[in-house]
Amino acid sequence: MIQVSDGQSLLDICLQELGTVAVAPELATANGLRITSALQAGQRLVIPASLASRPDIAAYFASRQQRINTGQGSELLPVGPDPEPVEEGPQQWDNAEWLHLQWF
């Protein structure tokens, strides 16, 4: 069993616990849900054994203690105005002093 964190979806749980979203129908069926069902924080899900799982990927996330959560922090942040372009003069490849300052 796994406890759902705030903002996690069924696909997040699939990737985190089974290493692939290809097993989403199996996870949904095992828990009486649909693939698109909204999950609640604290909800417990049964993680079924699956021949299609990717334990190597799930182990990677587990080793980093990483919880997949696409619902948290996924909103776009406001962006300020574009920065002013930096005007640079022509490159002075034939000027030895300029080259020395740029490369050495």
C-alpha positions, 0 to 999 in steps of 0.5 A, a space after each residue: 500500500 502507498 499513501 497518496 500525497 497532496 497533488 498526486 495523480 494515478 499516473 504519478 503513483 504508477 511512475 513512482 511505484 511501478 516505474 511506468 504509466 503503462 500499468 495505469 489500468 491495472 492500478 486503477 482496477 486494483 483500487 476501484 478507480 478510473 485512470 482519471 480519478 482524482 486522488 485525495 491526500 492521505 488516500 491509500 492505494 494497493 499497488 498490484 504486481 504487474 508483469 509490465 512494471 519497470 522495477 529499475 525505474 521505481 527503484 531509482 525514484 525510491 533510492 532518491 526518496 523521490 515522490 512523483 507529484 505533478 500536481 504540486 508546483 505545476 502552475 505557471 509562474 508569472 514572468 516579468 518583462 523580457 530583459 533588455 538586449 545587451 549591445 556588444 560592439 563588433 568583435 575585434 579579431 585583428 586587435 591583439 590587446 582585445 584578444 588578450 583581454 577576451 581569451 587570456 
